[in-house]
Every structure is written in C-alpha cells, then in structure tokens.
Amino acid sequence: MSDILVSEQSAPGPGGSGRPSGRLLEVEDLRVEFRTRDGVAKVINGVTYHVDAGETLAVLGESGSGKSVTAQTIMGILDTPPGFVTGGQVRFHGKDMLRMSDEERRRIRGEGIAMIFQDALSALNPVFTVGFQIAEQFRVRRGMGRAEAKKRAIDMLDQVKIPNAKSRFNNYPHQFSGGMRQRAMIAMSLALDPEVLIADEPTTALDVTVQAQIMDLLAELQRERQMGMILITHDLGVVADVADRIAVMYAGRIVEEADVYELYAKPAHPYTIGLIDSIPRLDEKGQQLRTIKGLPPNLMNIPPGCPFNPRCPMVQPVCREKVPPLLQVGAARASACHFAEELVNRV
Amino acid sequence: MSENILEVNDLVKHYPVTQGVVFKKTVGQVKAVDGVSFGLRAGETLGVVGESGCGKSTLARVLMNLEKPTAGNVVYKGQDISKLSGGALRRLRRQIQLVMQDPYTSLNPRMTVGDLLGEPFEIHPEVAPKGSRRAKVRDLLDVVGLNPEHINRYPHQFSGGQRQRIGIARALALRPEIIVCDEPVSALDVSIQAQVMNLLEQLQGEFGLSYVFIAHDLSVVRHLSDRVAVMYLGKIVEIGTEDEIYERPTHPYTQALLSAVPVPDPTQRNNKTIIRLTGDVPSPISPPSGCRFRTRCWKAQDVCAEQVPLLEIRRDSDHPSACHFAERRQIVATHEA
C-alpha cells in the first residue's frame, strides 16, 4: 500500500559522494532572526545540513541552539513576526522551498515532509476525535469519501500499534495516554506517506519504557518506508541508539557533523567533548562529572569569533577574533573549531 | 552504618475522587502512595526512581509534611512529624527542606534574590540576628556558586541553572539535616545539569546533608545515590544499594526500566536487549489485585493475581524485592569511569 519513494537511496551513513542534486532535503546557509522589542536575536546563523532517503540525521543541541527553529523553517511554520528568514535555502528535491508559493508549499507538507512534535496533547486538536483528525487528510488531500477515509485512518492506527484501533477511532485526545497520543500523532504525520519525517523531541515528555516503545516504532516505520528522518533531540542516549549521522548545534550554528560512531569515539569539537563528558551514565559508577563551565550565549549578543570561546577549555586568542568555518576533517566529518585537526589527531 | 535519622513506616496517601457539585460523594480513591517503608541514614543519599504517576512526588509532599498521610507515619529522630503542629512543626521544618523541580515557578518573580533567601531567616529569627542576615545571604550565594553581587536581582534575570542554584541556596539557608530533592535537574540542559549535580554532591560533603533524591532519570540517580528505591504504582518494588539495584536487579520492573535506558554509546547498539513492556501503567484508582506489575509482567502466574508480594529478601536476591519470582539478571554492564 505504501508507495515507496523511487529516488536514489543512498546507504545510511555519511554522504560525501558529491551528488548534490540527488539529495532529498538540503538546508544551506540558513539564517533566521527574531525581531523582538528588546532587540534582534540571531537564532540561526548559517546552518547547512541534508538528509537522504532511509537515513536518520540527528540534530543535537541544548535549548536555544536553534534546532527546533531550523525545523520550523523547513516546514514553513515559523512565526512571522517575530521570526524572519534572512538568508539561505531549503531545497526539497533540489527546489528551494523558501521561494515557492504558499500553494506549492502546502502540497509538500504532509506528503513530502511531515513533522511530529514533542507535546502531543497540544499538537492534537482537543475538540475533534483522533480518528477524524487522521481521516481528514485522506478526505482533503486524497479526495476519499467518509467511509474509505475512516478505513484508512483505522489502518494507520493499526500500523502504529494502537490496540482496538476500531473503537479508539472515536476517542478524543484526552482519552489517550501520553504514549498513545504520541502514536496517534505518528499515525497522523505518516498518513500521506511523507518522504522526510521531522521528529522534534518525540520522546522527551515520555517515560523511559514508553520512550523505548516509540523509538522502536519510529525506526521500524522508517525502515519499511525508506523515509529520511531528522531527529531533533538533546538526549545523547537516544541519538546513540538510532542515528546514522549527527549534527551538533550551538548558538545557531552547526559546530560538528559526523557519523554516529566517529562522533562518540572521537568528538572533534570542544563543545561536543564537553557534552559527552557531562552526562551521567547508567553503566558507569559515579565520579565527579566533568562540566562545561558557564552558560550558552545570549543570542542578542553573541560573542565575536567562535561563539563557544567563553566556555571553551582550549581557547586561544584567534578564537576571539575569527569565526571558525565548518570544515571537513577526515573523510566524512566536519568541525567548526580552529583546532579541529589537532582534536582529530589526538591519541 | 550510622542509624536512621528519618524513618517512613507503612506510609499511605490516598486522595478521594469525588462526584457531584452540591452533594459531593466519594466514588473512589487515588492510591498515590500505598504502603511505603524505608529508612534514611545520616549523610546518605537515597534515590527514589519511578515513572510518572508512581507516587514519588506525593511521597515528597508527605515527607515534607505538606500533606497528612492517610495511614502510617514519618518519624524524624523519634518524633512522628505528622502529629506536630505550631512551634514544634516550625522547628522541625528547619531540619527538612525541599528543592523543587521547576526553577521557573518555584521562585516568587516579584522578590529579589536577597528577599527570597532572607525569608527563611524571617520565619526562623533565632538562626541569624537581623543585622547579620544580608551577610548570610551573600555567603549562601557564594556557597552555591552565584555572584554575591547579584543579591538585588530578580529571578527572571537568571538562567534556569542559576535559578535552580537559588532554590538550593534557599533550602540550605537554615542548615537542615535533610533535603528532599524532587526532580531537581530534570528541567535543565545537559551541561547545566552536570553543574548542579556536582554542586549537590559538594554541598553534601561540606554540610553532612542527607538527601532523598527523587527523579525519573536512572542515570542521574545512579550517579548521586548510595541506596535506591524503585517505585511502581504507589509501592516500592525493590530497594537496595546502588550496586544491588543496578548490577543485580531482581524485580522484573527494575530490569525492564534499566534495559530501556538509552546508553550514549553507539557501539552498544546491538549488544543490549531491551525488555519491552507492553501496555500502559494501570490507573492508581483501581490497581490490579495481587502484584501491581502483573498486568505488564512476562513472568506473571496465577499466584501474582492472588497474593501481594512482600518487599523482602528472597532466595535469589541479596536485597528486598517485591516479586514472587525474584531472580537476578544482569542488565547493565558496569565499568568504572
């Protein structure tokens, strides 16, 4: 039933094969700012990443790093004002979505790119049944009749393993538990068989046992449909389990991009090193945690040079003057640190 | 081992479920905490873990005497705290303090940091004479790693991590013996969470504090705790030292919980087996008969529906476990950091 996308399916793992036209979704040098009463916050300052069919790109970052705003810009749901795109491109199958008409973008949403949100309770409409909200898409976008749309919606609920899908069809969102709501939202976003799924902190609000269920479900559905997935999260544990590639964001920039195994084995940016060192681990006995000192920068007043320089343990004078570009280090990884080479070559 | 400074005996907290507007009648009970017993030793950290709805926050509220228990008691150095009132209760409050989860709502936005931290001394004037309070507050700010110059700032001028430090400073102000921490780091970013965890550890050493550390994050609890209690639907299902719980868990729920925690190491991807629990946590209004975990347990037999398993040391368990079929199983491959 699922009409699998017929496009180049690159193997999971870093691209680097240099076929820019074959990319499913590319973000290039994206810049977004928020114009508020207190000033202009530069939320995204040149983000570049891409995702191919069947692969999972994890975008990792702390609050305020710009990971969710990037996703909102891709989906075209950025609140304007205060948010304004000031530069860059978002290309889907090579076409810049930022220059499309509203009608063209609407056609991509749902069928081309779909998104699931952290908080399913506020993402679902409380006054319509869950079933109606899923079936609506089939009626509006596929022109199906009421009965057929209902059949397809129940089928979707089945696919996300909601028990008694038939009777659950008529439930309202508040009658679902947190995990079930998240499943319903996954069903809704996958209804039109999107080529790319953006999952914005899909399990942050859930308990660990439910989180494991939902991540399994997402991985399984992705495999079946060969979707590209952008997983936005702050959880280094979840990322290690499911990602193929990771992009680490800090102050609206990608500071490091690498294959998942390489990133954990040998991070090539001091921020990534700090992040990995500062998580308590289930399989390690307690020692003093190493921390990153200080706080993330105020986005209205990002420090000159490398935005991480006030917190960096290996800061040098050059870091306060020049913004380090995101450059290749090694075969398929990039780091935005003046001393990336040294970090990669350390023993 | 030093002796217990806080003892919780068979604690029960039920909330009535009512129906009707004018004539309210009670139609059921939410059994939030349903028979919990443990002791807290001087200078130790007892971690309490469990998923949402297991009753761990209600437990914190009863420990703080913010709620009266339905049955059972909490004994601090020989006194039943729920029977105290007036001056005796006020004196007790000096010894047991609370750090709350949300640093954004637990601080009054209209008070400066100086006022927020000075308030405990207004209520307990015997701790610090009036003239020395300002200096005390500056000391507190310094102790938790904030700039004493910021004494006149308001909460909104601080970041989340800094606000949590203010919350900790406020709990410390009266030099308590016990601090109950209810999810103190779960609202914070990873890099800030580590800073606050280190601070809590450092303060414990400095002031000889005992912590009841309530959290849902098993990695955080392992890092900070000496002993750990695992809760499910209002009951403790397993309790033991950090090693006993994390290396030799015997209750199926603990095992499932541990197996579901993602480990930040991609090379472990295929080495671990996740025990998949099906279904959701049952409602605490009508928990299952017998063992409360049986509806999601893969080991459930007839006896599990009939007999409530007691929290006791069992054949294959060196620590108390509330399972008829308690059995050791290694879930986490621990190595020294």
Interface residues (C-beta under 8 A of the other chain):
Chain A: E62 S63 S177 G178 G179 M180 D207 V208 T209 V210 Q211 A212 Q213 M215 D216 H234 D235 L236 G237 V238 V239 A240 D241 A243 V260 Y261 Y264 A265 G274 L275 I276 S278 I279 P280 R281 L282 D283 E284 K285 G286 Q287 Q288 L289 R290 T291 I292 K293 L295 P296
Chain B: E51 S52 S159 G161 Q162 D189 V190 S191 I192 Q193 A194 Q195 M197 N198 E201 H216 L218 S219 V220 R222 H223 L224 E242 Y246 A256 L257 L258 A260 V261 P262 V263 P264 D265 P266 T267 Q268 R269 I274 R276 L277 D280 V332 A333 T334 H335 E336 A337
